[in-house]
Amino acid sequence: MTIATNNYRQLALVSIITLPLSILLLFLSEECLLNGVALFVLLLLTFMTWRSSDRGLHPAFLFQAFLLLFQGARLIVYFFDTSDTVWSLDLFVKPILYDLHTIRITLFLLCASSYCIYATSLLKFKYIQINTPVIGARWFLLAFFIFLPFYIYKNVFYLYYVLNHGGYIAIYANNGEHIQSVGVLIRFASNLCFAAYILYIVHEEDTSRLKKWMIFFIIVSLLELVIGLRGKYFVFLILNVFLYKRKVNKGFKLLASVIPIGIIIITSIIVAQVRENQTIVTDNFIKTFLSSQGISLGVTAVAVRDYDKYHPYSVNYLYNQLFTPFASQNNYSKGELFANDLTFDLNPVAFRAGFGTGSAFIAELYLLYGIPTVIIGTLIVGLVLSLISSYSKGVIGAVSFIILMGIIYLPRSSYLDPIASLIKLLIPCIIVYSMVVACCLVVYRKISFQ
């Protein structure tokens, strides 16, 4: 593990600016100053992460972007409209407001987390060569098409279920009935399809062919967006773009990204309003989007304000998250999932109807032992991001892709969510990979390693 000399200078300069400002947050007493200083620190750290990683080719940049979106979006709204309330968590009841101490600690945690991600992104791990079978990407593409009908069938069934049970919220309100109804075999075969696709995109070296099949599967996956799973879909879309850009070694151009980001914002708002049976509002698209996505800042603030209330369950919150891919969240009782406890405390009626605030990794880490666990936990995330940044090909590349799917969504999910995602998809990946190796042995009689 090393750090380049020029990165030392850059880290020193950024540290001189951001660390004093982050500490200053603990002493300021004006809310407008607190919001402004925190937003400046977040934007600077996000920009510097982009700049130091060949224009965003390091996964830490994606994490910073999602951190800014889910935890800092309302600060951006406040910058353009100071009449907007940043510090409230509105879950269909009277919004709850926060005291000055809570605001200070929350913003400090947010900036400290962003700094940890930036600092660790400058680290370079020694690449470890792992000998694996040489398998053509077309074999994984063939496996993908074999299992694709099951993936499509599952999503069509989910869509039919949603349309006939009152909309998207039925997924969360009916104890996973839609999952049970489609059947275990169909769901597992669907996971095999997804695993085959991941294995294909990390093995494909022909970028023109890769681009074609990426676009194909992104279009097929639109069914998930129609169902209402916008977070899952857009994370998947962005990671496909990220992987492709890494393969062609072309970073993200900030100005050129404005139009596609605008399309994502508009689509996201329309999907959210349709899935919740709301009237489609066509004005203030950006403000509406940022305000709704920034709700996770309120989740972190509640954890800070009500630390004594939720701290006794903090270990349970982390542990139980490992099993959420295999069970409905409605099956968990009090003290088992932070998102459930928080939503129920805010509005029991909304909770029973299937609505929720989601969780946030900063909140769950803070509930363990305060500021130290947030810093340590975020440093671990940053180290993992730097480690997997070296692996985007082959089997290890597939594992890295799966982990990254969970990590970049941490600002709005549980801290151990990446491990839960890995558990869910690792077995299908092993099965698909074993099947392809077996087929290659039958056809070619032998397999070389590299």
C-alpha positions as CSV (number, residue, x, y, z in Angstrom):
1,M,0.0,0.0,0.0
2,T,1.6,3.3,-1.2
3,I,0.8,6.9,-1.9
4,A,2.4,8.9,-4.6
5,T,4.5,12.0,-3.8
6,N,2.2,14.4,-5.6
7,N,-0.7,12.9,-3.8
8,Y,1.0,13.7,-0.5
9,R,1.1,17.3,-1.5
10,Q,-2.5,17.3,-2.6
11,L,-3.6,15.6,0.6
12,A,-1.7,18.1,2.7
13,L,-3.3,21.1,0.8
14,V,-6.8,19.7,1.0
15,S,-6.4,18.8,4.7
16,I,-5.3,22.3,5.5
17,I,-8.5,23.6,4.1
18,T,-11.1,21.0,5.0
19,L,-10.1,19.7,8.4
20,P,-10.2,23.1,10.2
21,L,-13.5,23.9,8.5
22,S,-14.9,20.5,9.6
23,I,-13.8,21.1,13.2
24,L,-15.2,24.7,13.0
25,L,-18.7,23.1,12.5
26,L,-18.6,22.0,16.1
27,F,-18.5,25.6,17.3
28,L,-20.6,27.6,14.9
29,S,-24.0,28.8,16.1
30,E,-25.7,30.1,12.9
31,E,-27.5,27.5,10.9
32,C,-26.9,29.2,7.6
33,L,-23.1,29.2,8.3
34,L,-23.2,25.6,9.3
35,N,-25.0,24.6,6.1
36,G,-22.7,26.7,3.9
37,V,-19.4,25.5,5.4
38,A,-20.5,21.9,5.3
39,L,-21.6,22.2,1.7
40,F,-18.3,23.8,0.7
41,V,-16.3,21.0,2.3
42,L,-18.4,18.3,0.7
43,L,-18.2,19.8,-2.8
44,L,-14.5,20.4,-2.5
45,L,-13.8,16.8,-1.3
46,T,-16.0,15.4,-4.1
47,F,-14.3,17.5,-6.7
48,M,-10.8,16.6,-5.5
49,T,-11.7,12.9,-5.5
50,W,-12.8,13.3,-9.1
51,R,-9.7,15.2,-10.0
52,S,-7.2,12.8,-8.4
53,S,-8.8,9.7,-10.0
54,D,-8.5,10.5,-13.7
55,R,-11.8,12.3,-13.7
56,G,-13.8,9.9,-11.6
57,L,-12.4,6.5,-12.6
58,H,-11.9,5.5,-8.9
59,P,-15.0,4.0,-7.2
60,A,-14.5,6.5,-4.3
61,F,-15.8,9.2,-6.7
62,L,-19.1,7.4,-7.1
63,F,-19.3,7.0,-3.3
64,Q,-18.7,10.7,-2.8
65,A,-21.3,11.6,-5.4
66,F,-23.9,9.4,-3.6
67,L,-22.9,10.8,-0.2
68,L,-23.4,14.3,-1.5
69,L,-26.8,13.3,-3.0
70,F,-28.3,11.3,-0.1
71,Q,-26.8,13.2,2.8
72,G,-26.0,16.6,1.4
73,A,-28.7,17.3,-1.2
74,R,-30.8,19.4,1.1
75,L,-27.8,21.6,1.8
76,I,-27.7,22.3,-2.0
77,V,-31.4,23.2,-2.0
78,Y,-30.8,25.5,1.0
79,F,-28.0,27.3,-0.9
80,F,-30.4,28.3,-3.7
81,D,-33.4,28.8,-1.4
82,T,-32.7,29.8,2.2
83,S,-36.4,29.6,3.0
84,D,-36.3,25.8,2.5
85,T,-36.0,23.7,5.7
86,V,-32.9,21.5,5.7
87,W,-33.3,20.1,9.2
88,S,-36.6,18.2,9.2
89,L,-37.6,14.7,8.6
90,D,-41.1,14.7,7.2
91,L,-42.8,11.3,7.1
92,F,-46.4,12.2,6.5
93,V,-46.7,13.8,9.9
94,K,-45.5,17.1,11.4
95,P,-41.8,17.4,10.6
96,I,-39.4,17.0,13.5
97,L,-36.8,19.6,14.0
98,Y,-33.3,19.4,15.5
99,D,-31.4,21.3,18.1
100,L,-28.1,23.1,17.3
101,H,-25.9,20.4,19.0
102,T,-27.5,17.7,16.7
103,I,-26.9,19.8,13.6
104,R,-23.3,20.4,14.5
105,I,-22.5,16.8,15.1
106,T,-24.4,15.6,12.1
107,L,-22.6,17.9,9.7
108,F,-19.2,17.1,11.3
109,L,-19.8,13.4,10.8
110,L,-20.8,14.0,7.2
111,C,-17.7,16.0,6.4
112,A,-15.4,13.6,8.3
113,S,-16.8,10.7,6.4
114,S,-16.2,12.5,3.1
115,Y,-12.7,13.3,4.1
116,C,-11.9,9.7,5.0
117,I,-13.1,8.5,1.6
118,Y,-11.0,11.1,-0.2
119,A,-7.9,10.4,1.8
120,T,-8.1,6.6,1.3
121,S,-8.8,7.1,-2.4
122,L,-5.2,8.3,-2.8
123,L,-3.8,5.0,-1.6
124,K,-2.5,2.5,-4.1
125,F,-2.6,-1.2,-3.3
126,K,-0.2,-3.6,-4.9
127,Y,-1.9,-5.6,-7.5
128,I,-2.0,-9.3,-6.7
129,Q,-2.1,-11.5,-9.8
130,I,-4.5,-14.4,-9.3
131,N,-4.3,-17.3,-11.8
132,T,-7.8,-18.1,-13.1
133,P,-9.1,-20.1,-16.1
134,V,-9.0,-18.4,-19.4
135,I,-12.6,-18.3,-20.5
136,G,-14.1,-16.4,-23.4
137,A,-16.7,-13.8,-22.5
138,R,-19.1,-15.3,-25.0
139,W,-19.6,-18.3,-22.7
140,F,-21.0,-16.1,-20.0
141,L,-23.1,-14.2,-22.6
142,L,-24.6,-17.6,-23.6
143,A,-25.4,-18.4,-20.0
144,F,-27.0,-15.0,-19.6
145,F,-29.3,-15.6,-22.6
146,I,-30.2,-19.1,-21.3
147,F,-31.4,-17.6,-17.9
148,L,-32.8,-14.3,-19.3
149,P,-36.4,-15.6,-19.8
150,F,-36.5,-16.3,-16.0
151,Y,-35.3,-12.8,-15.2
152,I,-37.9,-11.3,-17.5
153,Y,-40.7,-13.6,-16.2
154,K,-39.9,-12.6,-12.6
155,N,-40.1,-8.9,-13.3
156,V,-43.2,-9.2,-15.4
157,F,-44.8,-11.1,-12.5
158,Y,-43.7,-8.5,-10.0
159,L,-45.2,-5.8,-12.2
160,Y,-48.5,-7.6,-12.5
161,Y,-48.5,-8.1,-8.7
162,V,-47.8,-4.4,-8.2
163,L,-50.5,-3.3,-10.6
164,N,-53.1,-5.5,-9.0
165,H,-52.3,-4.7,-5.3
166,G,-52.4,-0.9,-5.1
167,G,-49.0,0.0,-6.6
168,Y,-45.3,-0.1,-5.7
169,I,-45.9,0.0,-1.9
170,A,-47.4,-3.5,-2.0
171,I,-43.8,-4.8,-2.3
172,Y,-43.1,-3.6,1.2
173,A,-46.6,-3.9,2.8
174,N,-47.5,-7.5,2.1
175,N,-44.7,-9.4,3.9
176,G,-42.9,-10.4,0.8
177,E,-45.9,-12.0,-0.7
178,H,-44.8,-11.1,-4.3
179,I,-41.5,-12.9,-3.7
180,Q,-43.1,-16.1,-2.4
181,S,-45.7,-16.1,-5.2
182,V,-43.2,-16.1,-8.0
183,G,-41.5,-19.2,-6.6
184,V,-38.0,-20.1,-5.4
185,L,-36.8,-21.6,-8.7
186,I,-37.8,-18.7,-10.8
187,R,-36.1,-16.2,-8.4
188,F,-33.0,-18.3,-8.2
189,A,-32.8,-18.7,-12.0
190,S,-33.3,-14.9,-12.3
191,N,-30.3,-14.5,-10.0
192,L,-28.3,-16.8,-12.2
193,C,-29.1,-14.6,-15.2
194,F,-27.9,-11.5,-13.3
195,A,-24.8,-13.3,-12.2
196,A,-24.0,-14.4,-15.7
197,Y,-24.4,-10.8,-16.9
198,I,-21.9,-9.6,-14.3
199,L,-19.4,-12.3,-15.2
200,Y,-19.9,-11.4,-18.9
201,I,-19.2,-7.6,-18.5
202,V,-16.1,-8.1,-16.5
203,H,-14.7,-10.7,-18.9
204,E,-15.5,-8.9,-22.2
205,E,-12.5,-7.1,-23.8
206,D,-14.3,-6.0,-27.0
207,T,-15.7,-2.6,-25.8
208,S,-18.0,-2.2,-28.8
209,R,-19.6,-5.5,-28.1
210,L,-19.7,-4.8,-24.4
211,K,-21.5,-1.5,-25.0
212,K,-24.1,-3.2,-27.2
213,W,-25.0,-5.8,-24.6
214,M,-24.9,-3.3,-21.7
215,I,-27.5,-1.2,-23.5
216,F,-29.6,-4.3,-24.2
217,F,-29.7,-5.4,-20.6
218,I,-30.2,-1.8,-19.3
219,I,-33.3,-1.7,-21.6
220,V,-34.5,-5.1,-20.4
221,S,-34.0,-4.0,-16.8
222,L,-36.4,-1.0,-17.4
223,L,-39.1,-3.4,-16.0
224,E,-37.6,-2.9,-12.6
225,L,-37.8,0.9,-13.0
226,V,-41.5,0.5,-14.0
227,I,-42.1,-1.6,-10.9
228,G,-40.8,1.3,-8.9
229,L,-37.3,0.0,-7.9
230,R,-35.6,3.2,-9.0
231,G,-32.7,3.1,-6.6
232,K,-31.7,-0.4,-7.6
233,Y,-32.1,0.5,-11.3
234,F,-30.2,3.7,-11.3
235,V,-27.3,2.3,-9.2
236,F,-27.1,-0.6,-11.7
237,L,-27.1,1.9,-14.6
238,I,-24.4,4.1,-13.2
239,L,-22.2,1.2,-12.4
240,N,-22.5,-0.1,-15.9
241,V,-21.4,3.3,-17.2
242,F,-18.6,3.4,-14.7
243,L,-17.3,0.0,-15.7
244,Y,-17.4,0.8,-19.4
245,K,-15.5,4.1,-18.8
246,R,-12.9,2.2,-16.9
247,K,-12.5,-0.3,-19.7
248,V,-12.1,2.5,-22.3
249,N,-10.1,4.6,-19.9
250,K,-12.2,7.7,-20.3
251,G,-13.3,9.6,-17.2
252,F,-16.5,11.5,-16.4
253,K,-16.7,15.0,-17.9
254,L,-18.6,17.1,-15.4
255,L,-20.2,19.5,-17.9
256,A,-21.1,16.7,-20.4
257,S,-22.8,14.8,-17.5
258,V,-25.4,17.6,-16.9
259,I,-27.9,16.3,-19.6
260,P,-27.9,12.6,-18.6
261,I,-28.1,13.6,-14.9
262,G,-31.1,15.9,-15.8
263,I,-32.8,13.0,-17.5
264,I,-32.2,10.7,-14.5
265,I,-33.6,13.4,-12.2
266,I,-36.8,13.9,-14.2
267,T,-37.3,10.1,-14.7
268,S,-36.7,9.5,-11.0
269,I,-39.3,12.1,-9.9
270,I,-41.9,10.8,-12.3
271,V,-41.4,7.2,-11.2
272,A,-41.6,8.2,-7.6
273,Q,-44.9,10.1,-8.1
274,V,-46.4,7.4,-10.2
275,R,-45.5,4.6,-7.9
276,E,-46.9,6.4,-4.9
277,N,-50.1,7.4,-6.8
278,Q,-49.3,11.1,-6.7
279,T,-50.2,13.7,-9.2
280,I,-47.2,14.3,-11.5
281,V,-45.8,17.8,-10.7
282,T,-43.8,19.3,-13.6
283,D,-42.3,22.4,-11.9
284,N,-39.2,22.6,-9.6
285,F,-38.0,19.1,-10.7
286,I,-34.5,19.6,-9.4
287,K,-35.6,21.0,-6.0
288,T,-38.2,18.2,-5.6
289,F,-35.6,15.6,-6.5
290,L,-32.8,16.9,-4.2
291,S,-35.2,17.4,-1.2
292,S,-36.6,13.9,-1.5
293,Q,-33.2,12.3,-1.9
294,G,-31.7,14.3,0.9
295,I,-34.0,12.7,3.5
296,S,-31.1,10.5,4.6
297,L,-29.5,13.5,6.3
298,G,-32.5,13.5,8.6
299,V,-32.0,9.8,9.4
300,T,-28.4,10.5,10.5
301,A,-29.6,13.5,12.6
302,V,-32.2,11.3,14.4
303,A,-29.4,8.8,15.3
304,V,-27.4,11.7,16.7
305,R,-30.3,13.3,18.6
306,D,-31.7,10.0,20.0
307,Y,-28.5,8.1,20.5
308,D,-29.5,6.8,24.0
309,K,-32.7,5.5,22.6
310,Y,-31.3,3.4,19.8
311,H,-27.8,2.7,21.0
312,P,-28.8,-0.5,22.9
313,Y,-29.8,-2.1,19.6
314,S,-26.9,-0.9,17.5
315,V,-25.2,-4.3,17.2
316,N,-28.5,-6.0,16.3
317,Y,-29.1,-3.4,13.6
318,L,-25.9,-4.3,11.8
319,Y,-26.2,-8.1,12.3
320,N,-29.8,-8.4,11.1
321,Q,-29.0,-6.5,7.9
322,L,-27.1,-9.5,6.7
323,F,-30.3,-11.5,6.3
324,T,-32.6,-8.9,4.7
325,P,-32.0,-10.2,1.2
326,F,-33.7,-13.5,2.2
327,A,-36.6,-12.1,4.4
328,S,-39.2,-9.3,4.3
329,Q,-38.4,-6.4,6.5
330,N,-41.8,-6.7,7.9
331,N,-40.8,-9.9,9.6
332,Y,-38.4,-8.1,11.9
333,S,-39.5,-6.8,15.3
334,K,-38.4,-3.8,17.4
335,G,-34.7,-3.5,18.0
336,E,-33.7,-5.5,14.9
337,L,-33.5,-3.0,12.0
338,F,-32.8,0.7,12.5
339,A,-34.9,1.7,9.5
340,N,-37.9,-0.1,10.9
341,D,-37.6,1.3,14.4
342,L,-37.1,4.8,13.1
343,T,-40.1,4.7,10.7
344,F,-42.3,3.2,13.4
345,D,-41.4,5.8,15.9
346,L,-42.0,8.6,13.4
347,N,-45.3,7.3,12.1
348,P,-46.7,3.8,12.9
349,V,-49.5,4.2,10.4
350,A,-47.0,4.9,7.5
351,F,-44.8,2.0,8.7
352,R,-47.7,-0.5,8.6
353,A,-48.6,0.8,5.1
354,G,-45.1,0.0,3.9
355,F,-43.5,3.4,3.8
356,G,-40.1,4.0,5.4
357,T,-37.1,6.3,5.7
358,G,-34.4,3.8,4.9
359,S,-31.2,3.7,6.9
360,A,-27.8,5.3,6.6
361,F,-24.4,3.9,7.3
362,I,-23.2,7.0,9.2
363,A,-26.3,6.7,11.5
364,E,-25.7,3.0,12.2
365,L,-22.0,3.6,12.9
366,Y,-22.7,6.5,15.2
367,L,-25.1,4.4,17.2
368,L,-22.3,2.0,18.0
369,Y,-20.0,4.3,19.9
370,G,-20.3,7.8,18.4
371,I,-17.8,9.7,16.3
372,P,-14.9,7.2,16.6
373,T,-16.8,4.3,15.1
374,V,-18.0,6.6,12.2
375,I,-14.4,7.5,11.4
376,I,-13.1,4.0,11.7
377,G,-16.0,2.5,9.8
378,T,-15.7,5.0,7.0
379,L,-11.9,4.5,6.7
380,I,-12.6,0.7,6.3
381,V,-15.1,1.6,3.5
382,G,-12.5,3.8,1.8
383,L,-9.8,1.1,2.0
384,V,-12.1,-1.4,0.5
385,L,-12.9,1.0,-2.4
386,S,-9.2,1.5,-3.0
387,L,-8.5,-2.2,-2.9
388,I,-11.3,-3.2,-5.4
389,S,-10.4,-0.3,-7.7
390,S,-7.5,-2.4,-8.9
391,Y,-9.7,-5.3,-9.9
392,S,-12.3,-4.8,-12.7
393,K,-11.7,-8.0,-14.7
394,G,-12.2,-11.7,-14.3
395,V,-13.7,-13.4,-11.2
396,I,-12.3,-10.9,-8.8
397,G,-13.7,-8.1,-11.0
398,A,-17.2,-9.7,-10.6
399,V,-16.8,-9.9,-6.8
400,S,-15.7,-6.2,-6.9
401,F,-18.7,-5.2,-9.0
402,I,-21.1,-6.9,-6.6
403,I,-19.5,-5.3,-3.5
404,L,-19.5,-1.9,-5.2
405,M,-23.3,-2.2,-5.9
406,G,-23.8,-2.2,-2.1
407,I,-21.0,0.2,-1.1
408,I,-22.0,3.2,-3.2
409,Y,-25.6,3.0,-1.8
410,L,-24.3,3.1,1.8
411,P,-25.3,6.7,2.4
412,R,-28.9,5.4,2.2
413,S,-28.5,1.9,3.5
414,S,-27.1,-0.3,6.3
415,Y,-23.4,-0.5,6.8
416,L,-23.2,-4.2,6.1
417,D,-25.4,-4.0,3.0
418,P,-22.5,-4.8,0.7
419,I,-21.8,-8.0,2.5
420,A,-25.5,-8.9,2.3
421,S,-25.4,-8.3,-1.5
422,L,-22.3,-10.4,-1.8
423,I,-24.0,-13.3,0.1
424,K,-27.0,-13.1,-2.2
425,L,-25.1,-13.1,-5.5
426,L,-21.9,-15.0,-4.7
427,I,-23.5,-18.4,-4.9
428,P,-25.2,-17.8,-8.3
429,C,-21.9,-16.4,-9.6
430,I,-20.1,-19.6,-8.4
431,I,-22.7,-21.8,-10.0
432,V,-22.6,-20.0,-13.4
433,Y,-18.9,-19.9,-13.4
434,S,-18.7,-23.6,-12.6
435,M,-21.2,-24.4,-15.3
436,V,-19.2,-22.4,-17.9
437,V,-15.9,-24.1,-16.8
438,A,-17.5,-27.5,-17.1
439,C,-18.8,-26.7,-20.6
440,C,-15.3,-25.4,-21.7
441,L,-13.8,-28.7,-20.4
442,V,-16.3,-30.7,-22.4
443,V,-15.7,-28.7,-25.6
444,Y,-12.0,-28.0,-25.4
445,R,-10.8,-30.9,-23.2
446,K,-8.5,-28.5,-21.3
447,I,-8.4,-25.0,-19.9
448,S,-5.4,-22.8,-19.6
449,F,-4.7,-20.4,-16.7
450,Q,-3.4,-16.9,-16.6
